[in-house]
Structures are given as structure tokens and as C-alpha cells.
């Protein structure tokens, strides 16, 4: 047998080896809060490069690679940008762009420098805002819009839907049949499509979508006979559509007799990173980002005074967090966390209230993991938990109120996010035991799950998470007659 027939050319072996190296590292690409297909990463000279075709698909366009001429063409929304291999210049419609690094070709694939994809010139051309997290290998892309996001504020018999607007954006609000109202915004552009089930007895749902030459917001009523009115808001500019249940007079939102204090706790921080994702996402960073967003959403309502246990990457002892809430006579306490598991298949959110016994073995394991931060304070988790058991027994009312609070937040998150709902549960979390107010702990997703981790790294998704938690807070406040 002639063995030479089975020998592969050296060039083929080189290309195969190069392809194997490229496949070894992949970036997670998140578009408007939703994970899409990953992109191969190539690194050279301290610069990260992403596979051009994957980038084109993520942007909603197409990339054409012409190996003979060495040209790369990115076509997006009727426009085209031309790149040349090993060149740091690009052109589009007579306009020239200077790239921070030249385009690379490896294993017959074209790669674009990440530094250009996240630059202002490319963002202006593509109509997107992009961010690259080199530590986690995540590219986040958001369409640049002048319409949105949407905020929903529910009251007794009255719901206000606010659509943020950039200066100069025109709008028109009109009935949509007998059971809905819609706002059309000519030439308006949204960052991302948005739909949520509100189900507060007045508004059933809303949908924000992009059409060819306009944006459209549709608000579906929960019952026949509902009526509405529209008004423009300023600082920041927005369109407010107030929907009233049948028989409820058209009045502005009632002023609360007392501004209720909500303490928002971003779990972990500083020397305590919390859980770490498969791509290196640190729980403490996600917790802080959502806490800051949640505080903005709640403050915009005007009904709550919001206090953060930390507003930067700092270590705060667990007891100091609850002590701060108690010193302020807080009405509600919300602690934000991310989950992790040895199994990469576990995903979703869950909402916890405090209890003497965990609702299931997994809840017990999670509480022990979160309480382990006590070791960084030089305390024994078991001794400290035993002390708080006696304290918790004197706070029956707080324990009784925490469970329904958790259920309402869990239901709201189920309406506002597309994560798996793992339910409302109970466990002996130290940070909840020491708080003298209805207190919950939200596990916002699993950093150990590929899609959950990508979503938690997205500003759009974190905003939806904050909106959902805020809706649950408002639902509980209404149930207590505070709003």
C-alpha cells in the first residue's frame, strides 16, 4: 500500500491547527439582553478580534469575505462598510474610518478588532452601542434608540405607563379598538423590543416594537370600560399614559401619606466576590449593577425613599446591612444575589423569605453558601445563626409578612423576565434574619448557566430584572394600602 496517499499537506495541517486554536476561545454575544450565537476570538498584539461573520449576524446584517482580494464587506440596514485584510482603514459611502488595529485573517476567516466595534465612530455608523468585557469574554450590543425604555407604575384602580423619549421625538396617542391604547412615534427608534404582562387589574400588558419607519407602544387593558389620558413629562422627557379602571376618575397619582423606606442590598462586594461564572462573571458586580438600576426605578415612582447598603465595590458585613435597615426603620428590605451550581443546566430565578427551616435541601445549601461571608468577618456562621433564631422568634410579624412579599416579587419577575421561574422559597439567610422589616433575597439567575450568565451581563436584561422587582415591591405596597 502506498502510504503517501494518506499524508496531509503541511499547509492543511497548519490551517487545521490554527482553526483548533481559534475554536478554543469564544465570546458570548448578547444583543438587547438576549444571548445569540457565540463568536470565535482571535488575539494578537494585545488586541482581541471577533469573527466578522458572527458579528454581522449579531448586528442583523451580513458579512461577505472575498479571499482573493482580501476584502470584507459588512452590509447593515442598506449600508455597507468595506474592510481590507491587514489594513487599519475602512470605507463606507465615501467616508473613511481609522481602525485601532488592522483586520486579521486566520484559518480562512476574517476577524475585526473589538476596539473598533465598541468605538463611537462604528456605533454612529451602525446605530448601536457596544461594550466588551475582556475578563468574561462578552460582547454586549444594544441598538441606539431615542424611544424607551418603558416604566409601569401601578396604583389602586390606576396604572401609569411611562415611555422615555429623547428630545425632538414626536408622538401620537390614540385608541386601539375598545380594549387598548397605542402610541405611535414617527421615525422613532427603540433599543430593543419589549413586552411584559402587567396584570395589575387595570393594564393587562404592554408591547413596544419597532416598525419600518416608526416605533409603536401598545397597552392592552385588563377590563372593558377602562379609560385613559396622555401627557408629556419633563426632566427626563417622557410620554405618560394613565389608564383608569371603569368608574375611577381621571386624577393624577395620589401623593403617599408617607414615603416608605426600601433598603436595597447588593450582595457581596470588595474582598467577597460571591459566585463566579464560567466566563468569569463576578456575582458582586451583577448585584451592584441591578441594585443601582432598581434604586433608579423606585425613585422615579416618587413613592419610596430608597437606600443602598453599598453603592460601590466595597465589603459590607452582613450584620451592618441589616443594622442599617433597622436604624432607618425600613419598611422593606431587598437583597440581590446570583446563584451558581455544579450542574451547568440549572438556570432561572428564585425569591426567598426567611424561615427557621429551609423549604428544601437546595435552599438550605444556598443559605449556607451565602452565610459563609460571615467567615470574612471573623464570625462563626453557626453561632451567629443560632443567635438570630432567638431574635427572629420575637419578630413573628416580620416573618409572616416576608413570605407574601416574596411571592408577589416572584410573580412580578415571572411577568417581566424570560428566565425560568424556580418559585418563592424559604431559608435561613443571615442577612434577612437580622432585619426588622419584611425582607426578601432574590437570586436573579445562575452565573454557572451559559445563557443566564450572558443575560446577567446585559444592561437591557438587568433593567428588566429591576423593573420586575420594582413591580413586586409596588404590588406589596398596594396590598398594604401604602399606595
Order of alpha helices (4+ residues) and beta strands (2+ residues): alpha-beta-beta-beta-alpha-beta-beta-beta-beta-beta-beta-beta-alpha-alpha-beta-beta-beta-beta-beta-beta-beta-beta-beta-beta-beta-beta-alpha-beta-alpha-beta-beta-alpha-alpha-alpha-beta-alpha-beta-alpha-alpha
